[in-house]
Amino acid sequence: MTNILIVNFPAEGHVNPTLGITKAFADRGDNVHYISTEKYKDRLEGVGATVHLCEDLVRNAHIDPNSPSGILEFLKIHLKTSLYILEVVKELSTHIQFDAVYYDTFGAGELVRDYLNIPGIASSASFLFGEEHLKILPLHPDSGVQLELDKECEDLLQELKLKYGVSPRHTGQFMSNQAELTVVYTSRYFQPDSDRFGEECLFIGPRFPKRLGKTDFPIDALKGHKVIYISMGTVLDKTTDFFNMCIDAFSDFEGKVVIAAGERSDYTDMKEAPGHFIIAPYVPQLDVLQEADVFITHGGMNSVNEGIHYQVPMVVLPHDKDQPMVAQRLAELNAGYPIATDEVNEQILRHAVDQVLNDRTYREGIQKIAESFRNSMDMKEALDLIDQYIVRSKSLQS
């Protein structure tokens, strides 16, 4: 029996991919301690984790990733969240001897590993990136973005060092935690340039264990209809204009249109939609995707993996981070139709949906990726390799 500590960045696209491996650890009898926020507590407990809560600075944050001030605010969220997590870790380590820490590429992972001085396994919620791509991430010192750390940032970095004896390699570490072993929730087929990544990268494909929780979403209303599902994720702001465009574009669509508007949308500025629209702040995405015929998405890796799993062709409007690469890869494999966000209008949107609905090439492309997911590394093999890595790492440390 192993004591596993899991540390993650508290966002849907980072937590949801880990549910499958969390369940696998717990199902075989490991003690899984997961540090997260109240929002994810029920679903993590539902797959067998013991959840330890920390402050949630992400859920209500409004960040402009295209401005230096927005990037600085993003860094402060990472620094403060890391301090909250390390406070929890310090308390837990007084009575639990952890064997390994499993951490997301975003967030406090390497800091926790260094503080506990135990083996670390990285968890990649998106594609793996080469160093040339990591250097363009906004927090990386070589990105070309002028990021002047203010006194608050300097004080937070100093607090990390004084309280816990740890420091990041550079500010970009908060978006690129690394380890000698990395678990990737996709297939080698879908991963761009996969031959660049060796056996230290375990491509296990995505897993979608059933999530606990009830919803009053009228899923039965979708059955027997063509369904367009629209979601721009849970992090983006200022989506109301786009949703209004969707209302205009599909006002005469012969079927159902579902819009996951999110918690941040301003409904007072949203147009009145025809009766075949269902607009809700929260939508049970996995349930809706089982009924959907086309998925209009921002291209977040978690949403894309879920769309592929249910073999729903996609129209992708990427915004930032990994989304342009995900959209490009879907286009290369004939599984998605990308649209530049600064070019989209009603006509382009309708044309894109018509294409993916009526051209069988897109469904065939999706099916090939879905098949590669099913043929990814078996979970038992992945856990065995993780166990071997932990034993090997401990023997080197002793």
C-alpha positions in Angstrom: 0.0 0.0 0.0 1.4 3.4 -1.1 0.7 6.9 0.2 0.2 9.0 -2.8 -0.1 12.8 -2.6 -1.7 14.5 -5.6 -1.2 18.2 -6.1 -3.1 20.0 -8.9 -4.0 23.4 -10.3 -7.7 24.0 -9.4 -9.3 24.2 -12.8 -11.6 21.8 -14.7 -9.1 21.1 -17.5 -6.5 20.1 -14.9 -8.5 18.2 -12.3 -10.9 16.2 -14.6 -8.1 14.4 -16.5 -6.7 13.0 -13.2 -10.0 11.3 -12.1 -9.2 8.1 -13.9 -5.7 7.5 -12.4 -6.9 8.7 -9.0 -9.5 6.0 -9.1 -7.0 3.5 -10.2 -4.6 4.3 -7.3 -7.5 4.1 -4.8 -9.1 0.9 -6.3 -5.9 -1.0 -5.8 -5.7 0.0 -2.2 -3.4 3.0 -2.2 -4.0 5.9 0.2 -4.6 8.8 -2.1 -4.5 12.3 -0.6 -5.6 15.0 -3.0 -5.1 18.7 -2.3 -7.8 20.7 -4.1 -10.6 23.2 -3.6 -14.2 22.9 -2.5 -15.5 22.9 -6.1 -13.8 19.5 -6.8 -14.3 17.8 -3.5 -17.3 15.6 -4.3 -16.0 14.3 -7.6 -12.6 13.5 -6.1 -14.0 11.8 -3.1 -16.3 9.9 -5.6 -13.2 8.3 -7.1 -11.7 7.3 -3.8 -9.4 10.2 -2.8 -9.2 11.8 0.6 -9.5 15.5 -0.2 -7.6 18.3 1.7 -8.9 21.8 0.9 -7.0 24.9 0.1 -8.1 28.4 -0.9 -9.6 28.8 -4.4 -8.1 31.9 -6.1 -8.9 30.7 -9.6 -12.7 30.3 -9.7 -13.6 34.0 -9.6 -10.4 35.4 -11.1 -10.7 37.7 -14.1 -7.4 37.6 -16.0 -6.4 39.1 -19.3 -3.6 36.8 -20.6 -2.7 39.3 -23.3 -1.5 42.1 -20.9 1.5 42.3 -18.7 -0.7 43.2 -15.7 -2.9 40.1 -16.4 0.2 37.9 -16.6 1.5 39.3 -13.4 -1.9 38.7 -11.7 -1.7 35.1 -13.0 1.7 34.6 -11.4 0.5 36.0 -8.1 -2.4 33.4 -8.2 0.2 30.7 -8.7 2.5 32.0 -5.9 -0.4 32.4 -3.4 -1.9 29.0 -4.3 1.5 27.4 -3.9 1.8 28.8 -0.4 -1.7 27.6 0.5 -0.8 24.1 -0.8 2.5 24.0 1.0 0.8 24.9 4.3 -1.5 21.9 3.9 1.5 19.7 2.9 3.4 20.7 5.9 0.6 19.8 8.2 -0.1 16.4 6.4 3.6 15.5 6.5 3.6 15.6 10.3 1.6 12.4 10.4 1.8 10.9 6.9 4.9 9.5 5.3 4.2 10.1 1.6 5.9 7.7 -0.9 5.5 10.0 -3.9 3.8 13.2 -5.1 1.9 13.2 -8.3 1.6 16.7 -9.7 0.2 18.7 -12.6 2.5 20.6 -15.0 0.7 23.7 -13.8 1.2 24.9 -10.2 3.1 24.0 -7.1 4.2 20.5 -8.0 8.0 20.7 -8.1 8.0 22.9 -5.0 6.1 20.3 -3.1 8.4 17.5 -4.4 11.4 19.5 -3.3 9.9 20.4 0.1 9.1 16.7 0.9 12.2 15.4 -0.9 10.3 12.4 -2.3 9.9 11.1 -5.9 7.7 13.1 -8.2 5.6 12.1 -11.1 4.3 14.8 -13.5 0.8 14.8 -14.9 0.3 16.5 -18.3 -3.3 17.6 -18.9 -2.4 18.6 -22.4 0.1 17.7 -25.1 3.7 17.5 -24.2 5.7 20.5 -25.4 9.3 20.8 -26.5 11.6 23.4 -24.8 11.1 25.7 -27.8 7.3 25.9 -27.0 7.8 26.2 -23.3 9.9 29.2 -23.8 7.0 31.1 -25.4 4.7 30.6 -22.4 4.0 34.0 -20.9 5.6 33.3 -17.5 8.9 32.0 -19.0 11.8 34.4 -18.7 12.7 33.9 -22.4 9.1 34.5 -23.7 9.8 38.1 -24.8 7.0 39.3 -22.6 8.2 42.1 -20.3 7.3 40.9 -16.9 8.5 43.2 -14.1 8.0 41.5 -10.7 6.4 43.9 -8.2 7.1 44.0 -4.5 4.2 41.6 -3.8 5.7 39.0 -6.1 9.1 39.4 -4.6 7.7 39.0 -1.1 5.8 35.9 -2.1 8.9 34.3 -3.6 10.8 35.2 -0.4 8.1 33.6 1.7 8.3 30.4 -0.2 12.1 30.3 0.5 12.0 31.3 4.1 9.0 29.2 5.2 9.5 26.1 3.1 13.1 26.2 1.7 12.0 26.0 -1.9 12.2 28.3 -4.9 11.1 27.8 -8.5 13.8 27.5 -11.2 12.1 30.5 -12.8 8.6 31.9 -13.0 7.8 29.7 -16.0 8.0 26.6 -13.7 4.4 27.3 -12.6 3.3 26.4 -16.2 5.9 23.7 -16.8 6.5 21.4 -13.8 8.8 18.5 -14.8 9.7 15.1 -13.6 11.7 12.0 -14.6 8.4 10.2 -15.3 5.4 11.9 -16.9 1.8 10.6 -17.4 0.0 12.0 -20.5 -3.7 11.7 -20.9 -3.7 11.2 -24.7 -2.3 8.8 -27.2 1.0 8.8 -29.1 -1.1 9.1 -32.3 -2.8 12.3 -31.2 0.4 13.8 -29.6 2.2 16.0 -32.2 5.8 14.9 -32.9 5.4 12.0 -30.5 8.7 10.4 -31.6 10.4 13.2 -29.6 9.2 11.7 -26.4 10.7 8.5 -25.0 9.6 5.7 -22.6 9.7 8.1 -19.6 6.3 9.5 -21.0 3.4 7.2 -20.3 0.6 7.8 -22.8 -2.4 6.3 -21.1 -5.2 8.1 -23.0 -8.1 9.9 -21.2 -10.3 8.2 -18.6 -13.8 9.3 -17.8 -15.1 7.6 -14.6 -18.7 8.4 -13.7 -19.0 11.7 -11.8 -21.1 12.0 -8.7 -23.6 14.8 -8.4 -27.1 15.6 -9.6 -28.2 18.0 -12.3 -31.6 19.3 -13.4 -30.4 19.6 -17.0 -33.1 18.3 -19.4 -31.0 15.7 -21.1 -34.0 13.7 -22.4 -35.1 16.8 -24.5 -32.0 16.1 -26.7 -32.8 12.5 -27.6 -34.0 12.0 -31.2 -32.7 15.4 -32.4 -29.7 16.8 -34.2 -27.7 18.5 -31.4 -25.1 21.4 -31.6 -23.3 21.7 -28.3 -21.4 25.0 -27.6 -19.0 25.5 -24.7 -16.1 28.0 -24.4 -14.8 26.4 -21.2 -14.8 27.6 -17.6 -11.9 30.1 -17.6 -12.6 32.6 -20.5 -14.3 35.9 -19.9 -16.3 38.0 -22.3 -18.1 35.2 -24.1 -21.5 36.8 -24.2 -20.9 38.4 -27.6 -20.0 35.0 -29.1 -23.0 33.3 -27.6 -25.2 36.0 -29.1 -23.6 35.3 -32.5 -24.4 31.6 -32.0 -28.1 32.5 -31.2 -28.2 34.4 -34.5 -26.3 31.8 -36.5 -28.5 28.8 -35.4 -31.9 30.5 -34.9 -33.3 28.4 -37.6 -31.4 25.2 -36.9 -33.6 22.1 -37.2 -32.6 20.4 -34.0 -31.4 21.4 -30.5 -28.7 23.9 -29.6 -27.1 23.7 -26.1 -25.0 26.5 -24.8 -22.9 26.0 -21.6 -22.7 29.7 -20.7 -20.6 29.3 -17.6 -20.8 31.0 -14.2 -19.3 34.3 -15.5 -21.7 35.1 -18.4 -23.7 38.3 -18.1 -27.2 37.0 -18.9 -28.6 40.6 -19.0 -26.6 41.1 -22.3 -27.6 37.8 -23.8 -30.2 37.8 -26.6 -33.5 36.0 -26.2 -33.0 32.6 -27.8 -35.6 30.6 -29.8 -37.3 27.6 -28.1 -34.9 25.0 -29.5 -32.0 26.5 -27.5 -31.0 25.3 -24.0 -28.8 27.8 -22.3 -27.5 27.1 -18.8 -24.6 28.2 -16.5 -23.6 24.6 -16.0 -24.1 21.7 -18.4 -23.2 18.0 -17.7 -20.8 17.9 -20.6 -20.2 14.1 -20.8 -24.0 13.5 -20.9 -24.6 16.1 -23.5 -21.7 14.9 -25.7 -23.3 11.5 -25.8 -26.2 13.1 -27.6 -24.3 15.7 -29.7 -23.6 15.7 -33.4 -21.2 18.7 -33.4 -19.2 20.3 -30.6 -18.2 24.0 -30.9 -15.4 24.4 -28.4 -12.5 26.7 -27.4 -10.1 23.7 -27.9 -9.2 23.0 -24.3 -7.6 19.6 -24.1 -10.0 18.2 -21.6 -13.1 19.2 -23.6 -11.4 17.9 -26.8 -10.6 14.6 -25.3 -14.2 14.2 -24.1 -15.5 15.1 -27.6 -13.1 12.5 -29.1 -14.2 9.9 -26.6 -17.8 10.3 -27.7 -16.8 10.7 -31.4 -18.3 14.2 -31.9 -16.6 16.2 -34.7 -15.6 19.7 -33.6 -15.5 23.3 -34.7 -12.6 24.8 -32.7 -12.1 28.5 -31.9 -8.8 28.5 -30.0 -7.9 31.4 -27.7 -4.5 30.9 -26.0 -2.2 28.4 -24.2 -2.3 25.0 -25.9 -5.6 25.6 -27.7 -4.1 26.6 -31.1 -1.9 23.5 -31.1 -4.9 21.3 -30.3 -6.9 22.9 -33.0 -4.1 22.4 -35.5 -3.7 18.8 -34.6 -7.5 18.1 -35.0 -7.3 19.7 -38.4 -4.3 17.7 -39.4 -6.1 14.5 -38.5 -9.4 15.6 -40.2 -11.2 15.6 -36.9 -12.0 19.3 -36.5 -12.6 22.6 -38.3 -10.6 25.5 -36.8 -11.8 29.1 -37.0 -9.7 32.1 -35.9 -11.5 34.0 -33.2 -10.8 37.4 -34.9 -12.4 36.1 -38.1 -15.5 34.3 -36.9 -19.0 35.6 -37.9 -22.4 34.0 -38.3 -21.8 32.8 -41.9 -18.4 31.3 -41.1 -19.9 29.5 -38.1 -22.8 28.1 -40.0 -20.5 26.9 -42.8 -18.2 25.2 -40.3 -21.1 23.4 -38.6 -22.5 22.3 -42.0 -19.1 20.9 -43.0 -18.5 18.8 -39.9 -22.1 17.6 -39.9 -22.2 16.5 -43.5 -18.7 15.6 -44.5 -18.0 12.0 -43.2 -14.3 12.7 -43.3 -14.6 14.5 -39.9 -16.4 11.6 -38.2 -13.8 9.1 -39.6 -11.0 11.3 -38.3 -12.5 11.4 -34.9 -13.0 7.7 -34.9 -9.3 7.1 -35.6 -8.2 9.2 -32.6 -10.8 7.5 -30.4 -9.5 4.2 -31.4 -5.9 5.3 -30.5 -7.2 6.3 -27.1 -8.6 2.8 -26.6 -5.2 1.3 -27.6 -3.2 3.5 -25.3 -1.1 2.1 -22.4 -3.1 -0.1 -20.0 -3.7 1.5 -16.6 -2.2 -1.5 -14.8 1.0 -1.2 -16.8 1.2 2.5 -16.1 0.8 1.9 -12.3 3.5 -0.8 -12.4 5.9 1.5 -14.1 5.1 4.2 -11.6 5.8 1.7 -8.7 9.1 0.8 -10.3 10.1 4.4 -10.7 9.2 5.1 -7.0 11.3 2.2 -5.8 14.2 3.1 -8.1 14.1 6.8 -7.0 14.0 5.9 -3.3 17.0 3.5 -3.7 19.0 6.3 -5.3 18.1 8.8 -2.5 19.1 6.3 0.3 
